[in-house]
């Protein structure tokens, strides 16, 4: 191990040395993907709760449930378009 580096495991290959650290397994790209997945799940759950509590005309409720289950894009579509289609009493 070299001075000034984090603790980790050094794996020696034929001509190069690769260093793996336990804390460095998840990088910035993976953190962004995890954050987007988490936001997608939360937005989908919130949209499904809102759809279940709301009244829609005809089969619109079933259609919006299917759209929202497609993921983050479906939840975004519901919040931008679907909320305007709800019936008010």
C-alpha positions as CSV (number, residue, x, y, z in Angstrom):
1,X,0.0,0.0,0.0
2,X,1.2,3.5,-0.8
3,X,1.4,6.4,1.6
4,X,-1.5,8.8,1.7
5,X,-4.0,6.5,0.1
6,X,-7.2,5.0,1.6
7,X,-7.2,1.6,3.0
8,X,-8.3,-1.0,0.5
9,X,-7.3,-4.2,-1.3
10,X,-4.7,-4.2,-3.9
11,X,-5.1,-6.8,-6.6
12,X,-2.0,-7.4,-8.8
13,X,-2.7,-8.3,-12.5
14,X,0.1,-9.1,-15.0
15,X,1.2,-5.5,-15.8
16,X,-1.0,-3.3,-13.7
17,X,-2.2,-2.8,-10.2
18,X,-5.8,-2.1,-9.5
19,X,-6.9,-0.7,-6.2
20,X,-10.4,-1.3,-4.8
21,X,-11.7,0.6,-1.8
22,X,-14.9,-0.5,0.0
23,X,-16.1,3.1,0.3
24,X,-15.5,3.8,-3.4
25,X,-17.6,1.0,-4.8
26,X,-20.6,3.4,-5.5
27,X,-19.5,6.3,-7.7
28,X,-21.3,9.5,-8.7
29,X,-23.0,7.9,-11.7
30,X,-24.4,5.1,-9.6
31,X,-25.6,7.6,-6.9
32,X,-27.5,9.5,-9.6
33,X,-29.1,6.3,-10.9
34,X,-30.1,5.3,-7.3
35,X,-31.5,8.8,-6.7
36,X,-33.6,8.8,-9.9
37,X,-34.9,5.3,-9.1
38,X,-35.9,6.3,-5.6
39,X,-37.6,9.5,-6.9
40,X,-39.4,7.4,-9.5
41,X,-40.7,5.0,-6.9
42,X,-41.9,7.8,-4.6
43,X,-43.6,9.7,-7.5
44,X,-45.3,6.5,-8.6
45,X,-46.6,5.7,-5.1
46,X,-47.9,9.3,-4.6
47,X,-49.6,9.3,-8.0
48,X,-51.2,5.9,-7.4
49,X,-52.5,7.2,-4.0
50,X,-53.9,10.3,-5.7
51,X,-55.6,8.3,-8.5
52,X,-57.2,5.9,-6.0
53,X,-58.7,8.8,-4.0
54,X,-59.9,10.7,-7.0
55,X,-62.9,10.3,-9.3
56,X,-62.5,10.1,-13.1
57,X,-65.0,9.7,-15.9
58,X,-65.3,6.3,-17.7
59,X,-62.2,4.2,-17.7
60,X,-59.8,7.1,-17.2
61,X,-58.9,5.8,-13.7
62,X,-57.7,2.4,-15.1
63,X,-55.9,4.1,-17.9
64,X,-54.0,6.4,-15.5
65,X,-53.1,3.6,-13.2
66,X,-51.5,1.7,-16.2
67,X,-49.7,4.9,-17.3
68,X,-48.3,5.6,-13.9
69,X,-47.1,2.0,-13.5
70,X,-44.7,2.6,-16.4
71,X,-42.4,4.5,-14.1
72,X,-41.2,8.0,-13.5
73,X,-42.3,9.2,-17.0
74,X,-45.9,7.9,-16.3
75,X,-46.0,9.7,-12.9
76,X,-44.8,13.0,-14.6
77,X,-47.5,12.6,-17.2
78,X,-50.1,12.1,-14.6
79,X,-49.1,15.1,-12.6
80,X,-49.0,17.3,-15.7
81,X,-52.1,16.0,-17.6
82,X,-54.1,13.6,-15.4
83,X,-54.7,15.9,-12.5
84,X,-56.6,18.2,-14.9
85,X,-58.9,15.3,-15.9
86,X,-60.2,14.6,-12.3
87,X,-63.8,15.2,-11.6
88,X,-64.7,17.7,-8.9
89,X,-67.9,17.4,-6.9
